[in-house]
Amino acid sequence: MSRIGISVGKKLGNAVKRNRLRRRLRDCIGRALGQTAPGYDLVFVARPELGSRDFPQILAAVTRILQRAKLTGAAPEGSKQ
């Protein structure tokens, strides 16, 4: 199982806006990690421009990040496969 951390700073708005963004990110990460091998520790840091994006754009950004990191379908580091 992968462990996920999400960081949303105070510069992104009040508590309601930060929590909404955190929930959206958590949902997008869960959907994108469906194809990712378990065993990673990931930390996502929300940037200010992410607050103005809608759900499909956030999902596309998370998917693109995981592809750039070559985590989609990869075996976790240290695994004996």
TORFI-134440 format. One record per atom (N, C-alpha, C, O): residue in three letters; z, x, y. Coordinates in steps of 0.02 Angstrom, whole numbers, padded with zeros to 5 digits, always signed. Layout:
<sites>
ALAZXY...
</sites>
This chain:
<sites>
MET+00000+00042-00059MET+00000+00000+00000MET+00000+00045+00062MET+00036+00095+00065SER-00039+00027+00110SER-00042+00063+00174SER+00012+00037+00221SER+00030-00022+00219ARG+00038+00081+00262ARG+00086+00060+00313ARG+00051+00061+00381ARG+00013+00107+00396ILE+00063+00009+00420ILE+00029+00000+00484ILE+00079-00004+00540ILE+00130-00038+00535GLY+00065+00031+00595GLY+00104+00026+00656GLY+00059+00004+00713GLY+00002+00026+00718ILE+00085-00040+00756ILE+00046-00065+00812ILE+00087-00054+00875ILE+00145-00075+00879SER+00058-00021+00925SER+00092-00007+00988SER+00054-00041+01044SER-00005-00029+01055VAL+00090-00084+01081VAL+00061-00119+01138VAL+00109-00108+01197VAL+00164-00134+01198GLY+00087-00068+01245GLY+00130-00050+01302GLY+00138-00104+01354GLY+00101-00154+01354LYS+00186-00095+01397LYS+00201-00144+01449LYS+00146-00150+01502LYS+00143-00200+01538LYS+00103-00100+01506LYS+00049-00103+01555LYS-00003-00156+01538LYS-00045-00174+01579LEU+00000-00182+01476LEU-00049-00232+01455LEU-00029-00303+01473LEU-00066-00350+01459GLY+00028-00312+01505GLY+00047-00379+01526GLY+00118-00396+01508GLY+00157-00354+01485ASN+00135-00459+01519ASN+00203-00481+01503ASN+00211-00489+01427ASN+00164-00477+01390ALA+00270-00509+01405ALA+00285-00512+01333ALA+00239-00561+01296ALA+00220-00548+01239VAL+00222-00616+01328VAL+00178-00665+01296VAL+00109-00634+01282VAL+00083-00642+01227LYS+00081-00600+01331LYS+00015-00569+01322LYS+00017-00513+01270LYS-00028-00507+01229ARG+00070-00473+01273ARG+00076-00417+01225ARG+00083-00444+01154ARG+00052-00417+01108ASN+00124-00495+01144ASN+00133-00523+01077ASN+00070-00556+01051ASN+00054-00551+00992ARG+00032-00590+01095ARG-00031-00620+01075ARG-00080-00566+01052ARG-00112-00574+01000LEU-00084-00512+01090LEU-00128-00457+01071LEU-00105-00425+01006LEU-00146-00407+00964ARG-00040-00417+00998ARG-00013-00388+00936ARG-00030-00432+00875ARG-00048-00407+00822ARG-00025-00498+00883ARG-00042-00544+00828ARG-00117-00539+00812ARG-00135-00539+00753ARG-00159-00537+00863ARG-00231-00531+00851ARG-00247-00465+00815ARG-00286-00465+00768LEU-00217-00411+00838LEU-00229-00346+00807LEU-00206-00347+00734LEU-00241-00321+00690ARG-00148-00375+00721ARG-00121-00377+00653ARG-00169-00416+00607ARG-00181-00395+00551ASP-00195-00472+00631ASP-00241-00511+00591ASP-00306-00473+00579ASP-00331-00472+00523CYS-00333-00442+00630CYS-00395-00403+00623CYS-00386-00344+00576CYS-00429-00329+00535ILE-00330-00311+00581ILE-00316-00253+00538ILE-00311-00277+00466ILE-00337-00244+00420GLY-00277-00333+00454GLY-00272-00360+00387GLY-00339-00377+00357GLY-00351-00364+00298ARG-00383-00405+00396ARG-00450-00422+00372ARG-00491-00359+00359ARG-00526-00356+00308ALA-00486-00310+00402ALA-00526-00249+00395ALA-00500-00205+00339ALA-00538-00169+00307LEU-00435-00207+00326LEU-00406-00165+00273LEU-00419-00193+00203LEU-00399-00162+00154GLY-00450-00251+00199GLY-00466-00279+00134GLY-00510-00233+00093GLY-00506-00233+00031GLN-00553-00194+00126GLN-00598-00149+00091GLN-00573-00077+00091GLN-00608-00033+00066THR-00515-00065+00118THR-00490+00004+00125THR-00442+00021+00068THR-00402-00020+00047ALA-00447+00081+00044ALA-00403+00104-00010ALA-00331+00109+00016ALA-00320+00129+00073PRO-00282+00091-00026PRO-00212+00095-00004PRO-00186+00166-00003PRO-00216+00211-00032GLY-00130+00176+00031GLY-00097+00241+00030GLY-00099+00279+00096GLY-00085+00338+00098TYR-00116+00245+00150TYR-00120+00277+00215TYR-00067+00251+00262TYR-00044+00194+00256ASP-00047+00293+00309ASP-00004+00272+00364ASP-00048+00272+00427ASP-00073+00324+00447LEU-00056+00213+00457LEU-00101+00205+00514LEU-00061+00180+00574LEU-00017+00138+00567VAL-00078+00206+00633VAL-00048+00183+00695VAL-00104+00163+00742VAL-00149+00203+00757PHE-00102+00101+00766PHE-00151+00076+00813PHE-00117+00070+00881PHE-00064+00039+00887VAL-00148+00099+00932VAL-00123+00096+01000VAL-00171+00054+01041VAL-00230+00071+01048ALA-00146-00002+01068ALA-00189-00047+01107ALA-00202-00017+01176ALA-00155+00005+01210ARG-00264-00017+01196ARG-00284+00007+01262ARG-00294-00053+01308ARG-00306-00109+01284PRO-00289-00043+01374PRO-00295-00100+01421PRO-00358-00142+01414PRO-00355-00203+01422GLU-00415-00111+01399GLU-00477-00149+01394GLU-00477-00196+01333GLU-00517-00243+01331LEU-00433-00184+01285LEU-00429-00227+01226LEU-00400-00296+01243LEU-00413-00344+01208GLY-00360-00300+01295GLY-00328-00362+01314GLY-00377-00416+01337GLY-00362-00475+01332SER-00435-00396+01362SER-00484-00445+01386SER-00536-00463+01333SER-00583-00500+01348ARG-00530-00436+01273ARG-00579-00449+01220ARG-00560-00510+01179ARG-00502-00528+01174ASP-00611-00542+01151ASP-00597-00599+01107ASP-00592-00574+01035ASP-00605-00516+01020PHE-00574-00620+00990PHE-00559-00601+00921PHE-00616-00564+00885PHE-00603-00512+00855PRO-00679-00588+00887PRO-00732-00552+00852PRO-00743-00480+00878PRO-00761-00436+00840GLN-00733-00470+00943GLN-00741-00403+00970GLN-00685-00357+00947GLN-00697-00298+00933ILE-00624-00383+00942ILE-00568-00343+00918ILE-00579-00325+00844ILE-00568-00268+00824LEU-00601-00374+00804LEU-00615-00362+00734LEU-00669-00309+00725LEU-00663-00265+00683ALA-00722-00313+00766ALA-00775-00263+00762ALA-00750-00193+00781ALA-00769-00144+00750ALA-00706-00190+00831ALA-00679-00125+00852ALA-00635-00095+00797ALA-00640-00035+00783VAL-00593-00135+00766VAL-00549-00110+00712VAL-00591-00087+00653VAL-00577-00034+00624THR-00642-00126+00635THR-00685-00107+00579THR-00722-00042+00594THR-00727+00002+00551ARG-00746-00035+00656ARG-00781+00026+00676ARG-00734+00087+00673ARG-00755+00141+00652ILE-00673+00078+00695ILE-00624+00133+00693ILE-00611+00155+00622ILE-00609+00215+00608LEU-00602+00108+00576LEU-00590+00126+00507LEU-00651+00159+00475LEU-00643+00203+00433GLN-00711+00139+00495GLN-00771+00171+00469GLN-00778+00242+00496GLN-00798+00287+00459ARG-00763+00251+00560ARG-00767+00318+00590ARG-00717+00365+00558ARG-00730+00425+00551ALA-00659+00339+00539ALA-00608+00380+00506ALA-00623+00390+00432ALA-00586+00424+00397LYS-00677+00359+00409LYS-00698+00364+00339LYS-00644+00339+00291LYS-00633+00369+00238LEU-00611+00285+00310LEU-00560+00256+00268LEU-00585+00197+00227LEU-00551+00176+00179THR-00641+00170+00243THR-00667+00113+00207THR-00693+00135+00140THR-00742+00172+00135GLY-00660+00112+00087GLY-00680+00129+00019GLY-00663+00199-00002GLY-00685+00221-00055ALA-00624+00236+00037ALA-00606+00305+00020ALA-00542+00307-00021ALA-00501+00261-00017ALA-00533+00359-00060ALA-00471+00370-00096ALA-00421+00402-00049ALA-00440+00445-00010PRO-00358+00383-00052PRO-00308+00412-00006PRO-00298+00486-00020PRO-00306+00509-00076GLU-00280+00522+00032GLU-00267+00593+00025GLU-00210+00604-00023GLU-00161+00567-00023GLY-00216+00656-00064GLY-00163+00673-00111GLY-00167+00633-00175GLY-00126+00645-00220SER-00214+00587-00181SER-00219+00549-00243SER-00255+00591-00295SER-00297+00634-00278LYS-00239+00579-00358LYS-00269+00618-00413LYS-00321+00576-00447LYS-00312+00554-00504GLN-00377+00565-00413GLN-00431+00526-00442GLN-00493+00567-00447GLN-00545+00543-00471
</sites>
